[in-house]
Amino acid sequence: MKKLGLVALALFGSAAVASPIQINSGYGTTAQFSGLGATNLPVTSTYTHGLGAGAVTHANDLIGQLLSFSDIGSGDIGQLFPLLGASATAGYGSDWKLSFSYQVSGTAEFIDGILPPGFCPPAPAGACADGNLVGGTFNGQEVFGAFDGIAPTFTSGVFSFFYEDLNTNTSTQVLGLNLLSASASAFNPNVVFNAGVDYSWYAGGNAFVENFFMDVNSGNSFFDLYTQGNGTTINFRADFNVDPNYIPVCADAACLELVRTTDLNISGVFSVPEPTSIAILGAGLLGMGFAARRRRSNKAA
């Protein structure tokens, strides 16, 4: 993962509070809101290994192996929150809606048991490595045991949001996000993505796109803030929950790939630092530069 993204997130982490925003849709302007929500969205994960054809017949055979993975998902945003009343949504859900798609990739490991065998007694049953990831079935598919799971490391990701006009059946991309960092637990199917607003995909010349997302506090659009050089300051935190936590199954006869398709729930908030936060950050960076110059001067003396 690019270090620049991680640095940007750390610098502005103190300002990661949900910011009130509005949407200028083709059917009016929404009331202020801060979050997006969606439920029961399908996501497909693909895991690949380098052990060769026929070496794997079940996910159990890949315990402890470093795998490459990619996640692809898409769906509709079901909720702008908090909003009350039909008029506050400016026709959302009846005249227009937001859809999104994403793709993230990285490496992963299937983890068998939260504790090694020597530490088991008197640990809970199933907390130790036993060579078996299966904890039962749900809808006829195997699911991970309570102390087994997938430990992912995310290296890249792109998120795209689209305006869907339900009366004209047209779709327009209105926002892009690049993954800055992510955190996840092997034994909990929750993932937190932190992404930065990005318009590098945008060719320009569309006032609708440029004024779609508005930051209420500054009165500027996301596009304006991005083009003013503050693109990395607009963060989007998305909390993903995958439930049930299915075990990937072989996708081909040679089992060179394993896949799983499961349901995804998401809640996400945007954060745009106040101008004072940016000013304080700038002063801090200037102070760091001054201190460095003093050290160099003292060393030269």
DOFI-371186 format. One record per residue: y, x, z of N, C-alpha, C, CB in turn. Coordinates in pm, whole numbers, padded with zeros to 5 digits, always signed. Glycine has a CB too. Example, Ala and Ser with C-alpha at 12.3 -4.5 7.8 and 13.67 -1.06 7.14 Angstrom:
<pts>
-00569+01319+00780-00450+01230+00780-00330+01320+00780-00447+01131+00905 -00225+01285+00708-00106+01367+00714+00003+01290+00787-00060+01408+00572 
</pts>
This chain:
<pts>
-00119+00084+00000+00000+00000+00000+00124+00087+00000+00001-00095+00121 +00226+00045-00073+00348+00124-00080+00415+00134+00055+00443+00064-00181 +00451+00256+00093+00515+00276+00222+00651+00209+00227+00530+00424+00251 +00719+00199+00112+00851+00139+00111+00847-00004+00162+00910+00143-00030 +00746-00079+00120+00735-00217+00166+00715-00226+00316+00621-00287+00095 +00633-00139+00371+00608-00140+00514+00733-00103+00591+00494-00046+00550 +00810-00006+00539+00934+00032+00605+01033-00083+00604+00995+00154+00538 +01045-00150+00490+01139-00262+00481+01103-00369+00581+01141-00319+00340 +00974-00398+00593+00931-00500+00687+00961-00460+00829+00782-00529+00672 +00940-00333+00863+00967-00288+00999+01115-00294+01032+00914-00146+01019 +01200-00257+00935+01343-00256+00959+01397-00395+00986+01415-00195+00842 +01341-00493+00915+01395-00627+00928+01304-00717+01011+01416-00687+00792 +01204-00657+01077+01113-00737+01157+01183-00811+01269+01005-00651+01213 +01292-00752+01324+01363-00816+01433+01433-00944+01388+01463-00721+01493 +01452-00960+01256+01521-01078+01205+01424-01179+01148+01622-01037+01100 +01294-01163+01177+01192-01249+01119+01186-01383+01190+01056-01181+01123 +01296-01455+01189+01304-01589+01245+01323-01685+01129+01419-01601+01351 +01255-01799+01133+01263-01893+01023+01408-01931+00994+01181-02018+01054 +01447-01920+00868+01583-01950+00827+01589-02087+00761+01636-01841+00731 +01694-02165+00786+01707-02294+00718+01740-02274+00571+01814-02381+00786 +01670-02343+00484+01694-02333+00341+01699-02474+00282+01584-02247+00270 +01746-02483+00159+01747-02607+00084+01701-02579-00058+01887-02671+00084 +01655-02684-00124+01612-02674-00263+01701-02765-00348+01462-02712-00280 +01754-02706-00454+01828-02783-00554+01731-02823-00665+01949-02700-00612 +01673-02940-00651+01576-02986-00750+01648-03059-00862+01469-03077-00684 +01575-03097-00962+01635-03175-01070+01666-03316-01030+01544-03176-01188 +01632-03353-00906+01654-03490-00858+01739-03492-00732+01521-03559-00832 +01818-03388-00711+01905-03382-00595+01871-03262-00509+01895-03510-00515 +01944-03252-00398+01926-03142-00304+01855-03191-00179+02061-03079-00267 +01753-03119-00136+01679-03159-00017+01763-03137+00108+01546-03081-00007 +01721-03199+00215+01776-03165+00346+01731-03024+00383+01732-03268+00455 +01789-02970+00487+01750-02837+00532+01606-02837+00582+01845-02788+00642 +01536-02731+00552+01401-02713+00606+01374-02564+00617+01293-02783+00516 +01266-02529+00680+01236-02387+00700+01095-02348+00660+01257-02350+00844 +01006-02445+00640+00868-02409+00616+00803-02488+00504+00789-02428+00740 +00692-02432+00455+00609-02495+00353+00468-02508+00407+00611-02414+00221 +00402-02617+00375+00266-02636+00424+00174-02691+00317+00266-02727+00543 +00047-02655+00325-00052-02706+00232-00189-02703+00299-00053-02623+00100 -00274-02796+00263-00406-02806+00324-00514-02823+00218-00411-02922+00425 -00633-02779+00255-00753-02798+00173-00736-02748+00029-00792-02944+00172 -00686-02626+00018-00670-02565-00113-00787-02472-00140-00535-02489-00122 -00844-02476-00260-00958-02389-00290-00914-02245-00315-01033-02441-00412 -00987-02151-00258-00962-02009-00282-01096-01943-00314-00893-01942-00158 -01096-01858-00415-01217-01788-00456-01202-01640-00428-01248-01813-00605 -01297-01585-00354-01298-01443-00321-01417-01377-00390-01306-01422-00167 -01390-01261-00451-01495-01187-00521-01507-01049-00459-01464-01177-00673 -01629-01009-00426-01658-00880-00364-01750-00801-00455-01722-00898-00222 -01717-00674-00477-01798-00589-00563-01840-00463-00487-01722-00551-00692 -01956-00409-00525-02009-00289-00462-02056-00193-00570-02126-00324-00365 -02092-00073-00533-02137+00028-00630-02280+00071-00610-02048+00147-00624 -02363-00016-00551-02502+00022-00520-02596+00004-00638-02552-00059-00403 -02548-00060-00743-02633-00077-00861-02707-00209-00864-02731+00033-00868 -02760-00241-00983-02830-00368-01003-02958-00373-00922-02861-00390-01152 -02982-00486-00859-03105-00508-00784-03107-00450-00645-03217-00451-00860 -03005-00375-00607-03003-00314-00473-02965-00415-00365-02906-00196-00470 -02905-00524-00405-02855-00623-00309-02910-00760-00346-02700-00624-00306 -02959-00831-00247-03004-00968-00268-02932-01066-00177-03154-00978-00247 -02863-01014-00076-02794-01099+00021-02681-01017+00082-02892-01152+00133 -02580-01084+00134-02468-01014+00199-02515-00923+00312-02368-01115+00253 -02627-00957+00374-02682-00871+00481-02707-00729+00433-02812-00931+00534 -02738-00714+00303-02767-00580+00248-02641-00495+00236-02833-00593+00112 -02525-00554+00256-02399-00482+00239-02327-00458+00371-02309-00557+00144 -02394-00481+00481-02332-00457+00612-02292-00310+00622-02429-00496+00727 -02164-00287+00654-02115-00151+00671-02072-00082+00544-02218-00070+00736 -02095-00145+00427-02055-00086+00300-01908-00117+00271-02145-00138+00184 -01837-00023+00209-01699-00047+00169-01700-00121+00036-01619+00086+00158 -01640-00238+00033-01639-00325-00084-01498-00339-00138-01698-00462-00050 -01487-00364-00267-01360-00403-00326-01358-00555-00337-01338-00336-00465 -01242-00613-00317-01237-00759-00324-01107-00804-00390-01251-00821-00184 -01110-00925-00442-00989-00991-00490-00998-01138-00452-00972-00974-00645 -00885-01194-00411-00875-01335-00377-00781-01402-00475-00825-01355-00231 -00822-01513-00531-00740-01590-00623-00735-01734-00573-00796-01583-00768 -00614-01786-00560-00599-01922-00513-00479-01990-00576-00587-01925-00364 -00479-02122-00574-00366-02199-00626-00372-02339-00570-00367-02202-00781 -00260-02409-00580-00257-02546-00531-00115-02597-00520-00327-02556-00398 -00102-02713-00460+00029-02776-00442+00075-02763-00299+00023-02922-00483 +00205-02742-00281+00265-02747-00149+00271-02894-00109+00407-02680-00147 +00207-02929+00000+00201-03069+00040+00314-03112+00130+00074-03096+00108 +00387-03016+00188+00487-03053+00287+00600-02953+00292+00424-03066+00424 +00724-03004+00298+00841-02926+00333+00875-02966+00476+00962-02951+00234 +00882-02872+00569+00902-02913+00708+01006-02825+00776+00768-02908+00785 +01074-02875+00878+01069-03016+00918+01167-03100+00837+01100-03031+01069 +01119-03209+00779+01201-03304+00706+01161-03444+00748+01186-03285+00551 +01257-03533+00758+01228-03670+00798+01287-03765+00695+01285-03700+00939 +01208-03862+00651+01258-03962+00559+01240-03924+00414+01400-03989+00585 +01220-04024+00329+01196-03998+00188+01318-03938+00120+01155-04126+00117 +01439-03983+00160+01559-03934+00094+01582-03786+00121+01679-04014+00139 +01534-03737+00236+01555-03596+00271+01481-03502+00177+01511-03570+00413 +01379-03551+00110+01301-03466+00021+01351-03469-00122+01157-03507+00024 +01454-03551-00151+01509-03563-00287+01400-03594-00389+01581-03433-00326 +01311-03683-00351+01207-03726-00444+01084-03638-00448+01263-03734-00578 +01069-03551-00347+00953-03462-00348+00824-03544-00337+00961-03358-00232 +00729-03513-00422+00602-03583-00422+00597-03701-00515+00570-03627-00286 +00714-03756-00551+00717-03868-00644+00776-03827-00779+00796-03983-00585 +00887-03750-00776+00949-03703-00899+00920-03556-00929+01098-03724-00892 +00897-03479-00825+00873-03337-00844+00791-03283-00727+01005-03260-00857 +00740-03163-00745+00664-03097-00639+00669-02947-00662+00517-03148-00635 +00620-02873-00565+00604-02728-00575+00456-02696-00582+00671-02656-00455 +00420-02609-00672+00285-02555-00675+00295-02403-00660+00210-02594-00807 +00183-02341-00632+00185-02196-00618+00051-02139-00660+00217-02157-00473 +00054-02012-00690-00068-01937-00718-00053-01799-00656-00096-01928-00873 -00164-01736-00627-00156-01602-00571-00282-01524-00603-00135-01608-00419 -00266-01393-00600-00379-01302-00614-00354-01182-00525-00399-01259-00762 -00448-01156-00435-00439-01038-00350-00568-00959-00365-00414-01077-00201 -00561-00830-00340-00679-00745-00355-00676-00635-00251-00687-00685-00496 -00791-00570-00235-00802-00462-00139-00946-00422-00119-00739-00501-00006 -00976-00375+00000-01112-00337+00036-01157-00417+00158-01122-00185+00063 -01286-00426+00177-01338-00506+00288-01474-00453+00332-01349-00655+00247 -01512-00495+00450-01643-00458+00506-01701-00578+00578-01630-00336+00604 -01830-00602+00556-01900-00706+00631-01939-00649+00767-02026-00757+00553 -01893-00712+00873-01914-00663+01008-02026-00742+01076-01783-00672+01091 -02122-00671+01129-02237-00731+01196-02225-00709+01347-02371-00672+01142 -02181-00810+01416-02171-00801+01562-02047-00730+01608-02291-00730+01617 -01986-00783+01712-01862-00725+01762-01889-00604+01851-01783-00830+01839 -02011-00590+01901-02046-00479+01989-02166-00403+01936-02074-00530+02130 -02171-00272+01951-02291-00196+01916-02403-00226+02015-02262-00043+01912 -02529-00200+01979-02644-00239+02063-02636-00185+02205-02771-00192+02001 -02589-00062+02225-02587-00004+02359-02497-00076+02456-02545+00137+02351 -02404-00156+02405-02310-00225+02491-02342-00374+02506-02169-00209+02437 -02457-00415+02457-02486-00558+02455-02504-00621+02592-02609-00581+02376 -02603-00581+02671-02622-00649+02799-02502-00627+02889-02750-00601+02869 -02446-00727+02952-02486-00869+02943-02394-00946+02849-02485-00935+03083 -02365-00891+02733-02276-00956+02638-02333-01090+02592-02251-00865+02517 -02250-01177+02540-02299-01306+02490-02401-01286+02379-02184-01392+02439 -02494-01378+02370-02596-01370+02266-02530-01369+02129-02695-01488+02278 -02577-01279+02043-02523-01270+01908-02403-01180+01894-02488-01403+01860 -02356-01121+02006-02237-01036+01999-02270-00897+01947-02172-01025+02135 -02397-00863+01937-02438-00729+01896-02494-00729+01754-02542-00674+01993 -02495-00610+01695-02548-00594+01560-02697-00627+01559-02524-00451+01508 -02737-00717+01468-02878-00753+01456-02925-00754+01311-02902-00889+01518 -02838-00704+01219-02876-00702+01078-02863-00834+01007-03015-00656+01066 -02806-00934+01074-02797-01068+01016-02657-01125+01039-02904-01162+01077 -02589-01160+00930-02455-01214+00939-02452-01365+00959-02378-01180+00815 -02567-01430+00938-02572-01576+00933-02569-01635+01073-02697-01622+00859 -02478-01730+01092-02470-01799+01220-02505-01945+01210-02334-01786+01277 -02545-01990+01091-02579-02130+01069-02539-02172+00930-02512-02220+01173 -02536-02301+00906-02497-02354+00776-02394-02464+00793-02620-02406+00699 -02315-02485+00687-02219-02594+00683-02218-02647+00541-02075-02548+00729 -02243-02776+00525-02255-02836+00392-02357-02763+00305-02119-02838+00323 -02464-02716+00370-02571-02650+00298-02546-02505+00263-02598-02724+00175 -02433-02448+00306-02401-02309+00278-02398-02228+00408-02266-02298+00204 -02441-02102+00399-02443-02017+00517-02302-01979+00561-02525-01891+00489 -02282-01978+00691-02153-01936+00748-02177-01819+00842-02083-02055+00822 -02072-01740+00862-02080-01625+00951-02105-01669+01095-01953-01541+00943 -02177-01583+01168-02192-01605+01311-02060-01583+01383-02299-01513+01367 -02052-01629+01507-01927-01621+01582-01879-01478+01602-01945-01687+01718 -01972-01381+01602-01934-01241+01625-01954-01154+01501-02015-01185+01740 -01969-01219+01385-01980-01150+01258-01864-01194+01169-02117-01180+01189 -01835-01115+01066-01725-01155+00978-01692-01051+00874-01604-01184+01059 -01576-01069+00811-01526-00980+00707-01400-00911+00758-01498-01057+00575 -01397-00779+00749-01278-00702+00788-01208-00655+00660-01316-00580+00881 -01097-00720+00620-01029-00682+00497-00912-00587+00520-00981-00805+00425 -00884-00505+00420-00761-00426+00414-00692-00460+00283-00791-00271+00424 -00575-00518+00291-00504-00564+00172-00418-00451+00116-00418-00687+00204 -00426-00431-00016-00350-00324-00079-00244-00376-00176-00442-00231-00152 -00260-00495-00230-00161-00549-00322-00173-00700-00326-00177-00489-00463 -00064-00764-00367-00066-00909-00377+00059-00963-00442-00084-00970-00242 +00043-01069-00519+00153-01136-00586+00141-01286-00563+00154-01103-00738 +00253-01349-00528+00258-01494-00506+00363-01551-00601+00292-01528-00356 +00333-01664-00662+00426-01728-00756+00439-01875-00720+00378-01712-00904 +00565-01924-00720+00593-02065-00693+00649-02130-00819+00691-02080-00574 +00607-02255-00843+00645-02326-00963+00702-02464-00929+00525-02340-01057 +00808-02501-01001+00865-02635-00993+00792-02722-01094+01019-02634-01019 +00737-02833-01047+00664-02923-01135+00740-03055-01143+00519-02946-01083 +00792-03087-01263+00859-03215-01285+00751-03317-01320+00968-03206-01399 +00731-03415-01233+00622-03510-01251+00652-03616-01355+00590-03576-01120 +00778-03629-01393+00815-03728-01494+00807-03671-01635+00954-03780-01467 +00834-03542-01649+00828-03480-01782+00705-03391-01801+00953-03399-01806 +00628-03373-01691+00508-03289-01695+00540-03147-01742+00404-03351-01788 +00652-03093-01692+00689-02955-01723+00680-02870-01597+00831-02948-01783 +00655-02742-01617+00639-02648-01505+00729-02528-01528+00490-02603-01490 +00801-02487-01423+00893-02374-01432+00875-02284-01311+01040-02421-01442 +00852-02155-01332+00844-02065-01218+00983-02049-01157+00787-01927-01259 +00990-02062-01024+01119-02055-00956+01126-01946-00851+01150-02188-00892 +01013-01882-00822+01015-01777-00719+00893-01688-00733+01021-01838-00579 +00912-01561-00701+00801-01467-00694+00806-01391-00564+00805-01371-00812 +00691-01351-00514+00680-01275-00390+00584-01160-00411+00634-01365-00272 +00616-01046-00351+00526-00931-00352+00480-00904-00210+00596-00806-00412 +00351-00879-00194+00295-00854-00062+00350-00724-00004+00142-00849-00069 +00399-00732+00121+00447-00614+00191+00345-00564+00291+00579-00645+00261 +00283-00656+00364+00180-00618+00461+00097-00740+00492+00243-00559+00591 -00016-00718+00556-00104-00828+00595-00185-00785+00716-00197-00869+00477 -00222-00883+00795-00307-00856+00911-00416-00961+00918-00224-00853+01043 -00533-00917+00962-00647-01007+00971-00746-00952+01072-00715-01025+00833 -00831-01039+01122-00936-01000+01215-01072-01029+01153-00922-01074+01350 -01165-00939+01173-01298-00958+01116-01366-01082+01169-01384-00837+01143 -01334-01120+01291-01408-01227+01358-01326-01356+01369-01451-01182+01495 -01217-01363+01296-01133-01482+01297-01082-01503+01155-01014-01469+01400 -01116-01616+01091-01080-01635+00951-00933-01671+00932-01166-01742+00891 -00844-01601+01001-00700-01621+00985-00638-01495+00929-00634-01660+01120 -00547-01510+00835-00478-01398+00773-00328-01427+00776-00528-01374+00627 -00250-01327+00812-00104-01339+00808-00054-01248+00697-00040-01302+00946 +00012-01306+00599+00072-01231+00489+00223-01224+00508+00037-01294+00353 +00279-01106+00492+00424-01088+00489+00462-01040+00349+00472-00987+00599 +00544-01119+00282+00580-01089+00144+00731-01090+00127+00515-01190+00047 +00780-01016+00029+00923-01009+00001+00957-01083-00126+00968-00865-00008 +01070-01154-00124+01117-01226-00243+01144-01127-00356+01244-01308-00210 +01100-01162-00476+01111-01071-00590+01141-01152-00716+00980-00989-00609 +01238-01105-00795+01271-01171-00922+01253-01076-01040+01414-01222-00918 +01174-00973-01025+01153-00880-01135+01083-00946-01253+01073-00759-01088 +01014-01058-01230+00945-01132-01335+01040-01216-01420+00841-01222-01274 +01162-01238-01370+01256-01335-01427+01337-01271-01540+01350-01390-01319 +01341-01339-01656+01411-01285-01773+01560-01314-01771+01351-01341-01899 +01605-01409-01687+01748-01440-01677+01789-01558-01764+01829-01320-01714 +01912-01606-01739+01969-01709-01824+01934-01851-01788+01927-01686-01960 +01875-01875-01670+01836-02010-01631+01902-02043-01497+01681-02024-01623 +02009-02120-01501+02083-02153-01379+01998-02233-01281+02209-02232-01414 +01906-02314-01333+01819-02392-01245+01734-02300-01157+01729-02485-01328 +01676-02198-01218+01594-02102-01143+01680-02026-01043+01523-02004-01240 +01797-01983-01087+01883-01898-01004+01940-01970-00883+01995-01842-01088 +01948-02102-00888+02006-02179-00778+01905-02269-00709+02120-02262-00828 +01777-02246-00733+01674-02337-00680+01661-02326-00529+01539-02306-00745 +01638-02206-00478+01626-02184-00334+01760-02137-00279+01514-02081-00301 +01811-02207-00178+01941-02173-00120+01925-02138+00028+02041-02291-00137 +01986-02027+00068+01992-01990+00210+02111-02062+00272+02003-01834+00228 +02085-02150+00369+02190-02234+00426+02294-02151+00501+02130-02338+00520 +02250-02052+00577+02343-01977+00662+02447-01900+00582+02266-01881+00750 +02405-01838+00473+02499-01758+00393+02564-01837+00281+02428-01638+00336 +02500-01949+00242+02550-02025+00129+02515-01965-00005+02697-02039+00138 +02431-01863-00006+02389-01797-00129+02248-01838-00168+02397-01645-00113 +02221-01831-00295+02085-01855-00341+01999-01732-00317+02083-01894-00490 +01868-01752-00315+01777-01638-00303+01802-01539-00416+01630-01685-00304 +01827-01591-00535+01848-01503-00650+01975-01419-00630+01859-01585-00781 +02081-01482-00581+02205-01408-00557+02184-01297-00454+02315-01503-00510 +02114-01330-00347+02089-01229-00243+02006-01114-00300+02017-01293-00123 +01909-01149-00384+01824-01046-00444+01904-00955-00537+01708-01111-00521 +01987-01014-00622+02063-00933-00718+02176-00855-00651+02119-01023-00827 +02216-00898-00530+02316-00823-00456+02257-00701-00386+02384-00912-00356 +02127-00682-00402+02063-00566-00341+01995-00595-00210+02162-00459-00321 +01986-00724-00173+01923-00759-00046+01785-00821-00066+02011-00856+00032 +01722-00792-00179+01594-00856-00208+01488-00833-00103+01543-00808-00338 +01482-00711-00046+01377-00683+00051+01404-00748+00186+01362-00533+00068 +01525-00804+00206+01555-00865+00335+01503-01008+00345+01704-00863+00360 +01469-01068+00232+01418-01206+00235+01267-01200+00243+01464-01287+00109 +01214-01232+00360+01070-01224+00380+01008-01363+00387+01038-01146+00508 +00882-01369+00352+00806-01493+00361+00680-01463+00440+00771-01551+00220 +00665-01527+00555+00545-01510+00636+00455-01631+00615+00581-01493+00788 +00334-01605+00568+00238-01711+00542+00116-01693+00632+00196-01712+00393 +00084-01796+00707-00034-01796+00792-00144-01874+00720-00003-01858+00932 -00249-01803+00683-00360-01864+00611-00478-01883+00706-00402-01777+00490 -00541-01997+00695-00662-02023+00771-00772-02065+00675-00638-02131+00880 -00882-01991+00675-00997-02022+00590-01105-02086+00675-01050-01894+00518 -01140-02208+00645-01236-02280+00727-01311-02380+00638-01165-02352+00846 -01443-02374+00637-01534-02288+00713-01541-02146+00656-01673-02348+00716 -01591-02055+00737-01598-01913+00701-01733-01884+00634-01577-01823+00827 -01741-01920+00505-01866-01904+00432-01900-01757+00409-01858-01976+00298 -02030-01729+00401-02078-01596+00365-02085-01588+00212-02219-01567+00429 -02030-01481+00151-02037-01467+00004-02181-01464-00044-01964-01340-00041 -02203-01518-00163-02337-01521-00223-02334-01449-00356-02388-01667-00240 -02450-01408-00405-02460-01335-00532-02407-01421-00647-02606-01294-00560 -02324-01357-00731-02264-01429-00843-02341-01411-00973-02121-01383-00863 -02435-01316-00976-02512-01289-01096-02652-01247-01055-02444-01180-01184 -02743-01243-01153-02883-01214-01124-02902-01076-01064-02966-01226-01250 -02820-00979-01104-02831-00843-01051-02756-00827-00920-02777-00744-01153 -02683-00928-00880-02604-00928-00756-02509-00809-00748-02697-00928-00635 -02442-00784-00860-02340-00680-00861-02209-00730-00799-02315-00631-01004 -02192-00861-00800-02077-00924-00738-02122-01035-00644-01981-00979-00845 -02045-01055-00539-02067-01168-00450-01939-01250-00444-02112-01121-00307 -01951-01380-00437-01834-01467-00437-01848-01573-00328-01814-01533-00575 -01734-01627-00291-01733-01746-00208-01609-01826-00242-01737-01709-00056 -01623-01957-00242-01511-02047-00261-01504-02136-00138-01525-02131-00392 -01390-02134-00074-01376-02210+00049-01238-02273+00054-01398-02121+00172 -01213-02351+00158-01087-02422+00171-00985-02338+00247-01107-02556+00241 -00860-02356+00206-00751-02278+00262-00644-02373+00316-00692-02182+00157 -00593-02343+00434-00476-02411+00488-00367-02307+00507-00510-02483+00624 -00243-02344+00475-00134-02248+00481-00009-02310+00542-00102-02194+00342 +00058-02233+00624+00194-02267+00667+00277-02140+00649+00198-02319+00817 +00396-02156+00593+00478-02039+00565+00625-02065+00592+00460-01997+00423 +00695-01960+00634+00839-01970+00662+00912-01853+00597+00866-01974+00815 +01034-01880+00553+01121-01776+00501+01211-01725+00612+01205-01829+00382 +01248-01599+00605+01344-01542+00699+01445-01460+00621+01273-01456+00807 +01573-01494+00641+01683-01423+00578+01773-01371+00689+01763-01515+00479 +01782-01239+00709+01863-01186+00819+02009-01228+00808+01854-01034+00822 +02070-01250+00923+02213-01278+00928+02290-01155+00880+02257-01319+01071 +02410-01176+00824+02491-01061+00783+02513-00960+00894+02625-01108+00732 +02524-01008+01020+02543-00915+01132+02423-00825+01149+02570-00992+01261 +02302-00880+01124+02181-00798+01136+02182-00687+01034+02055-00885+01119 +02226-00720+00911+02231-00619+00806+02335-00513+00841+02263-00683+00670 +02449-00557+00899+02553-00462+00935+02506-00369+01045+02679-00536+00980 +02436-00425+01145+02384-00343+01253+02284-00242+01199+02318-00431+01362 +02196-00287+01107+02100-00196+01046+02172-00083+00974+02007-00272+00949 +02276-00117+00896+02349-00015+00824+02412+00086+00918+02456-00077+00737 +02470+00038+01027+02530+00129+01125+02425+00220+01185+02601+00049+01236 +02307+00165+01210+02199+00247+01266+02156+00357+01171+02080+00161+01301 +02147+00322+01040+02108+00423+00943+02215+00531+00929+02081+00358+00807 +02343+00489+00936+02451+00588+00931+02443+00681+01051+02587+00518+00927 +02412+00624+01167+02398+00706+01288+02286+00806+01276+02375+00618+01408 +02176+00763+01213+02064+00855+01193+02105+00971+01103+01943+00782+01132 +02185+00938+00997+02231+01043+00907+02325+01139+00977+02300+00983+00786 +02413+01086+01063+02507+01170+01137+02432+01264+01231+02606+01084+01216 +02330+01208+01298+02252+01291+01390+02180+01403+01315+02150+01206+01466 +02130+01370+01195+02061+01473+01116+02157+01584+01075+01996+01412+00991 +02281+01546+01037+02379+01647+01000+02416+01735+01118+02503+01582+00943 +02425+01675+01238+02457+01753+01357+02347+01853+01387+02478+01661+01478 +02222+01809+01369+02111+01901+01395+02115+02019+01298+01976+01829+01384 +02147+01987+01173+02153+02096+01073+02266+02191+01106+02171+02039+00930 +02381+02134+01150+02496+02220+01184+02467+02308+01302+02618+02136+01213 +02402+02251+01404+02369+02330+01524+02269+02441+01489+02310+02238+01635 +02176+02406+01399+02075+02505+01362+02140+02621+01286+01964+02441+01276 +02241+02586+01201+02307+02690+01124+02389+02779+01213+02395+02629+01018 +02443+02722+01321+02524+02802+01414+02437+02899+01492+02600+02711+01510 
</pts>
